[in-house]
C-alpha cells in the first residue's frame, strides 16, 4: 500500500512539476506496483502528459489591494443599566429622587449619557452617571438611560426601570352638620 501511495504521489509530482518533463514512463514490477520515471527502462510504457496550466503569482507589491487592512473592532459597552431606584419601586411623598446609572467600561471621550422618562430626555446629554429629579410628577414612570456618540447617534440604551410616584393628598374633612336648636 505504501508503494502504491508513493507511486501516485510521484505521478502527481511529475504532472504538477513546473519543469515539464517531455516524456514520462510507467513501469509495473513483479508485484503489480506501478512506478513512474522520466527515464525509459525495460518494459516501461510511455505516458502522454498534457501540459499543465501554470500561472505566475505576482509579487505582493503587484497584487490588487482588494483586501482592506483590518480595522479596530467597533467599541462596545458591556453594561448600561439604572442601579437606583430599583425596578417597580413605589416612592411615597418623595420630593427628590436620584437616578443612578452604571456603565462599563467607563464612558468614552466624546460620548454623552442621557436620562429618559417614558422615552423623552430629561436633560441634555452629559458626562454624569446620575441625575436628581425634584418634585417628580405623580404616577408611573419608565426610566432609562442611553449613551450617544459625538454625532448624537444612540450607541446603547438600558432596559427600563419602572418607578411609581405616590403623593398623599390630605383632603379637609367636611364640617359636621349644624345642630338645630
Residue pairs with C-beta under 8 A, 6 or more apart in sequence:
3 31
3 33
4 33
4 34
7 33
7 34
7 35
7 36
10 35
10 36
11 24
11 36
14 21
14 24
14 36
14 38
14 49
15 49
15 52
16 52
18 54
20 51
20 52
21 38
21 49
23 38
23 40
23 46
24 36
24 37
24 38
24 46
24 47
24 49
25 36
25 37
25 38
25 39
25 40
25 41
25 44
25 45
25 46
25 47
26 34
26 35
26 36
26 44
26 45
26 47
27 34
27 35
27 36
27 37
27 41
27 43
27 44
27 45
28 34
28 35
28 43
29 35
36 47
37 44
40 46
75 108
76 156
77 103
77 104
77 105
77 147
77 155
77 156
78 104
78 105
79 102
79 103
79 104
80 101
80 102
80 103
80 104
80 145
80 146
80 147
80 156
80 157
80 158
81 101
81 102
81 145
81 158
81 159
82 99
82 100
82 101
82 102
82 143
82 144
82 145
82 158
82 161
83 100
83 101
83 102
84 98
84 99
84 100
85 91
85 97
85 99
85 143
85 161
85 163
86 161
87 161
87 162
88 162
88 164
89 163
89 164
90 163
90 164
90 165
90 166
91 97
91 163
91 164
91 165
91 166
92 166
92 167
92 168
93 166
93 167
93 168
94 136
94 165
95 134
95 135
96 132
96 133
96 134
97 132
97 133
97 136
97 163
97 165
98 130
98 131
98 132
98 133
99 115
99 130
99 131
99 132
99 133
99 143
99 145
100 129
100 130
101 113
101 115
101 129
101 130
101 145
101 158
102 129
103 113
103 129
103 147
107 113
107 127
107 129
107 147
110 149
110 150
111 147
111 148
111 149
111 150
111 155
112 125
112 126
112 127
112 147
112 148
113 125
113 126
113 127
113 128
113 129
113 145
113 146
113 147
113 148
114 121
114 122
114 123
114 124
114 125
114 126
114 145
114 146
114 147
114 148
115 121
115 122
115 123
115 131
115 143
115 144
115 145
116 122
116 143
116 144
116 145
116 146
117 141
117 142
117 143
118 141
118 142
119 142
119 144
122 131
122 133
123 131
125 148
136 165
137 165
138 165
138 166
138 167
139 164
139 165
140 162
140 163
140 164
140 165
141 162
141 163
141 164
141 165
142 160
142 161
142 162
143 160
143 161
143 162
143 163
144 157
144 158
144 159
144 160
144 161
145 157
145 158
146 154
146 155
146 156
146 157
146 158
147 154
147 155
147 156
147 157
148 154
148 155
149 155
